[in-house]
Amino acid sequence: MQDFLRELKTRAATVERALERLVPREDAYPSVIHRAMRYSLFAGGKRLRPVLALAAAEAVGGDPEAIMPAACALELIHTYSLIHDDLPAMDDDDLRRGKPTSHRVFGEAVAILAGDALLTLAFELFARCGDALPAERVTRVIAEVAQAIGTAGLIGGQVVDTLSSSDEIDEKTLEYIHRHKTGALFRVSVRTGAILSGADDGRMDALTAYAENLGLAFQITDDILDEEGDTNTLGKNTGSDRKNKKATYPALFGRGCAREKARCAAAAAVEALDAFGGEAAFLRALVEFVIQRDH
């Protein structure tokens, strides 16, 4: 696991350097919006979604550097979703990655606009990939990402999550929330790397199944960590899901059963990569990290 963690940090650092180049500087006018964007974007984080896109590109023989703007765009989208998720109208959280949330520092209006600006910049970065890659691949990715983060994906999952409570939810609705609110971005991250790298249908299907199960395992683990994790380690307040009566796997099934469901999803993710060899070693190791992590 230590070797994997070093590799993950190396890959995340590569993404970090690219983000520094691609996102406007803090002193660019109007500076407040750029400070707010960068405050949340560079507050830490594992950069899993861009790393997944780059690793998927590698797995199908693509050039990770050619898809770097798209990988960074996925991190911008993830950060936008976190900023909006933390708002008082949503989860009303005070901490994110060990720092005060965006609206606590900049106010609600600027936080909302910072999220909007990150989302908008993301699609500019996707379009930039057309300079080095076939246009039809780029337009396909843009269409898939738009669907993945819209009402058929992330936003749809967030709506159902917002309107549901642990007292009234069933397993089918809970799985819908997880597969859309979190899983859709994992899925499209992997597919972005594969599509831009020209993956064939067989490998695309295998990577899609991998991503869907990985996303489910990740979110179940997140739910468990919210109940039993350490605030200082996680960098955010724990117990907020239960306090807000949010629908989670531990709330519906108990922690033991939730852990088993995470393990089953993780096993399915690894099995989906059976057709791959050593080129998917990092993707396999990432599954184990996701279910063993403490933050």
N, C-alpha and C positions, 0 to 999 in steps of 0.2 A: 504493500500500500504506500510506503514512503516513496518508492520510485515513481509510482503513479502521481502522487501529490506534487513531486518535483516537476514532472512533465506537465501537469495541469497548470502549475504556476508559470512555467516557461511559455506555454501556449497563451495563457491569459495575459502575460506581459506583452506578447506580440500584439494582441488585440488592443491593449492599453495604449501602446505607442501609436497605433493607427488611429484610435479615437482622438488622441491629442492632436493629430494632424488634421482630422476631418471635421472637428467641431469648432465653431467660432471661438476666438479667444475671449476671455472675460472683459477685456477693455474695448471690445468692438461695440460700437453704439447701436442700440441702447444697452448699456452694459448690464443693467439689472437683470434683464432676461437671460443674457449669456452667463452671468454668474449663477443664476438659479438653475439653468440647464446643467452646467458643469458641476455644481454643488452636488446634485443627486447622481449624476452620471459617474463622477469620480469619488464617490463616497465609499468605495469598496465593491465587494461582490465577486463572485467566482467566474463571471463571464461565460457561463455554461452554454448559453444559446449561440453566441458566435463561435465558441470552440466546437460545438456540435456541428455547425455548418462547415467549418474548416476540416474537421475530422471526416465528415461524410464525403467531402470533395476528395480527400486523400484516399478513402476506401474504394472509390470508383476510378481512381487514376487521374483525378483532376489536379489543377494547380491552385493551392490554397491562396496564394498571393493574388491571383486574378479575381477571386471572389471576396477579397477582404472588405471592400466597401459594403457589400451586401451583408457580410457577417457583422460588421459594425452597426449597420442599420437595424439588425435584429436586437442588438443590445440597447439601442435608442428606444425601440418600441417597448422593450421590457421595462426600461426605466420610466418611460411615460406612464405605463400601466401602474407602476408602484406609486408614483407621485399622486395619481388620481385615486388609487385604492386607499391611500392614507388620509385623504381629505375628511373633514368632519362629517360631510354628507354620506360618506362611505363607512370606512372602519374607524375613523377618528383616532389614528395612532400618533403618538408623540415621538417615537423612535424608529429609525430605520438604519440598519447597519451601524448601530452604535452612536448615531448622530441624531439631533433633532430633525424631524421630518421637514420637508420643503415648506409646507404652509406655516409651520412654526417659526421658520427663519424669515421667509419672504412675504408671508401673508397669503391668504387663499387665492386672491386674484392672480398674483404673479405665479403661484404654484400651478394653477390651472393652465395659464399661458405657457409656462415652461414645459409642461407635459404636451400641450398642443404643438409647441415648436419642435420638440424632439421627434414627435410622430411625423410632422411635415418634413423635417430634414431627413428622416429615414427613407422616405420615398425618393428624395433627390439622390441619396447614396445608391439605392437600388438602380436607378436610371444610369448612374455613372458606370456601372458594370458593362453597359452597352459599348463602351469604348474599346473593351478588350475581348468581349464575348459575343456570340451570335445574338442578334436582337430578339429572335423568337424565344430563346431561353430566358432572356431578361423579362420580356413581357409576360411570359408564363409565370415566372416567379412573382412579379408584381401583382398579378391577378390572384395567385394563391395566397400571398401574404395578406392582401386586402380582405379576402374571405376569412382567413384564419383569425384575424383580429376584429372582425365585424360582428354582426348579430348572429352569424352562423358559427362563430368561434368565441374568442375571448370576451367580447362585450355581451354576447348571449349568455355565456356562463356566468359572468358577473351579475347580470340582471337576475337570473334565477337564484344565484347565491344571495343577493341582496334581499330578495323577496321571500326567502325560505328561512325557516328556523329549525333547530334540532328537534323541536317538539313535534313537528308535523311531516318531516321529510321521510321518503323511502329510499331504498338502495338505488333504484333506477334513476331517480332525480339527482341523488348525490353523485353517482358516476357521471351523469350528464355535466354537472357543475365542474367536476375535476377534469374531465376530458376536454372541455371547452375552455374553461377559465385558464387552466395551466397547460393542459396537454396540447392544445391547438398550437401554441407557440413552440413547444418542443418539436412537434410534428413538422411544422413548416420550416423550422430551423434546419433540421436534417434534410428535408426535401429541397430546400434552397441550395445547399451545397451540392446535392446530387444532381438536381436539374441543371444548374449552371455548369456542371462538369460533364454533362452529356450521358448520365447513367441510363442503362437499358431498363426495360420494364421489369425484368426479374429482380434486378438489384434495387430498383426503386421500391418495389413492393416489400422487399425484405427490410429495407431501411425504414420504410413507413411503419411497418409492424413493430420494429425495434423502438422507434421514437414514441409511438402511442403507449406502449407498455412502460417505457422509461418515464414518460411524463406522469403516468398514473402512480408508479412507485415513488416518484419524487414528491407528489402532492400528498400522498398518504403519510409519507415520512415527515413532511412539513407539518401536517396536522398533529402528529404524535409529538413532535418537538415543541409545538405551541403549548402542549399540556405539561410536558415534563422537562423541557429544555431549560437552560440557564440564560437569563436575560443578558448577562455580560458576554456570554459566548455567542449567543444568537445575534446580538446587536439590536434587538427589538423587544418590546414588552411581551412576556409570555402570558398565557391564560386569556388573551383577548377574545379568542374564538368562543370559549365557554361563556365569558362575560357578556358577549354580544349575542349569545344563543345561535352561533353560526353552525351550519350543517357541516359536520366532519365525520370521518370514518371512526375515530375513537368515540365520539359522542353517540354514534348509531350502533356500533358493534362492540365497543370496548377496546382497550389498547392491545390486548393479546391477539384478538382476531384481526385488528387493523394491521399489526405487524405481519401476520401471516399473509394477508392480502397483498401487502407491499412486496413480500418475498416472492409470492406467486407471479406478480407482475414483472418483477426483476428477472425471474427465471425465464419468462416468456420473451423478454427483451433479448436476453443472451441467445436463446434458441433461434430467434429470428435471424441471427447472424451466422447460422450454420453454413451457409453457402460461401461465406467469406473466409479467408485465411488470415495471415498475419497483418494484412492491411487494415483489419478492423480490430486489432488488439486493444487500441486505446478506447474504442467504443465499448468493448466488453468490460474493460477495467472500470470505466466510468459508471457502469451499472452498480458495481459493488460499492463504489464510493457514495453513490446517491443514497443507498439504503443504510449505510453505516455512519453517515456524517452526523456531526453534533451541532451543525449550524447551516 
